[in-house]
């Protein structure tokens, strides 16, 4: 009986150790001006192209909900209460991210490093976002107000 208990505990420990870790995302500002911002972001996916698109998605999410330290966009475009914003602007954000409209705001994507680990591709890329166009789209959708109003 003790052997079966030992084997069951050993199997549970082995299975618990086999799960894949949650990816760690990062987006750091590299260059910014009045019309665009360039971020170095990482992404993950089933293919290399998916990983690059994921890096762009995370860069846009960072800009919308967290802001970019040491840049002109220190404050988030939408706000820091991400859960509330996702509920309130659900239709717009679903269209932006699930239908991959955010890709239309990426003017330049330059992969810096990439690889494959445990069947998942990862990449680090410099992502340039057309800040003016993104801000105008958010204003037209009623997500943010025009500057100065």
C-alpha positions in Angstrom: 0.0 0.0 0.0 2.8 2.4 0.9 4.4 1.7 -2.5 1.2 2.7 -4.4 0.9 5.9 -2.3 4.6 6.7 -3.0 4.1 6.1 -6.8 0.9 8.2 -6.8 2.6 11.1 -5.1 5.6 10.7 -7.4 3.4 10.7 -10.5 1.5 13.8 -9.3 4.8 15.7 -8.7 6.0 14.7 -12.2 2.8 15.8 -13.9 2.7 19.1 -12.0 6.3 19.8 -13.2 5.4 19.2 -16.8 3.1 22.1 -17.3 4.3 24.9 -19.5 5.1 28.2 -17.7 3.0 31.2 -18.4 4.8 33.5 -20.9 6.3 36.7 -19.5 5.6 39.8 -21.6 7.6 43.0 -21.7 7.4 46.2 -23.8 10.0 48.9 -23.5 9.9 52.3 -25.2 12.8 52.9 -27.6 11.8 56.0 -29.6 8.7 58.3 -29.6 7.5 61.4 -31.3 4.2 63.1 -31.8 3.0 60.7 -34.5 4.5 57.3 -33.6 6.1 55.3 -30.9 8.6 52.4 -31.2 8.5 49.7 -28.5 10.7 46.6 -28.1 8.2 43.8 -27.3 8.2 40.1 -27.0 5.5 37.6 -28.2 4.7 33.9 -28.4 2.8 31.7 -30.8 2.4 28.4 -32.7 4.4 29.9 -35.6 7.0 32.6 -36.0 4.4 34.9 -37.6 2.0 34.3 -34.7 4.7 35.3 -32.3 5.5 38.5 -34.2 1.7 39.4 -34.3 1.5 38.6 -30.5 4.4 41.0 -29.8 2.5 43.7 -31.7 -0.7 43.0 -29.8 1.1 43.2 -26.5 2.7 46.5 -27.5 -0.7 48.0 -28.3 -2.2 46.6 -25.1 0.6 48.2 -23.1 0.0 51.5 -24.8 -3.8 51.4 -24.2 -3.9 50.1 -20.6 -0.5 50.7 -18.9 1.4 53.5 -20.7 5.1 53.5 -21.6 7.5 54.8 -18.9 10.1 57.4 -20.0 8.2 58.3 -23.2 5.5 60.8 -24.3 2.9 58.1 -23.5 3.6 57.7 -19.7 -0.2 57.5 -19.1 -2.3 54.9 -20.8 -4.5 56.0 -23.7 -7.7 54.3 -22.3 -7.0 54.0 -18.6 -5.5 51.8 -15.9 -8.7 49.9 -15.0 -8.3 47.4 -17.8 -11.1 45.1 -16.6 -13.6 47.9 -16.5 -12.5 49.3 -19.9 -12.8 45.8 -21.5 -16.4 45.5 -20.2 -17.3 49.1 -21.2 -15.7 49.1 -24.7 -16.1 45.4 -25.3 -17.3 45.7 -28.9 -14.5 48.0 -29.9 -11.8 46.0 -28.2 -13.0 42.7 -29.5 -12.9 44.2 -33.0 -9.5 45.7 -32.4 -7.8 42.5 -31.0 -9.9 39.5 -32.0 -10.3 40.7 -35.6 -6.6 41.8 -35.6 -7.4 45.4 -36.5 -4.5 46.4 -34.3 -2.2 45.2 -37.1 -3.3 48.2 -39.2 -1.7 50.6 -36.7 1.7 48.8 -36.8 3.8 50.7 -39.3 7.0 48.7 -38.9 7.8 45.4 -37.3 11.4 44.4 -37.0 12.3 41.0 -35.5 15.4 41.3 -33.3 15.6 37.8 -31.9 13.5 34.6 -32.1 13.5 31.0 -31.3 11.5 27.9 -30.5 11.2 26.3 -27.1 9.0 23.3 -26.2 7.0 23.7 -29.4 6.3 27.4 -28.9 7.9 30.1 -31.0 9.0 33.3 -29.3 10.3 36.5 -30.6 11.6 39.9 -29.6 10.7 42.6 -32.1 10.8 46.4 -32.4 7.2 47.5 -33.1 6.4 51.0 -34.4 2.8 52.1 -33.8 1.1 54.9 -35.7 0.1 56.7 -32.5 -1.8 59.5 -34.3 -4.0 57.0 -36.3 -4.7 54.9 -33.2 -5.7 57.9 -31.2 -8.0 59.2 -33.9 -9.6 55.7 -34.2 -10.2 55.7 -30.4 -11.7 59.2 -30.6 -14.0 58.3 -33.5 -15.2 55.2 -31.6 -15.9 57.3 -28.5 -13.4 55.4 -26.4 -11.4 58.5 -25.6 -12.1 62.2 -25.8 -10.2 64.6 -28.2 -7.2 66.2 -26.7 -8.1 69.4 -24.8 -11.8 68.7 -24.5 
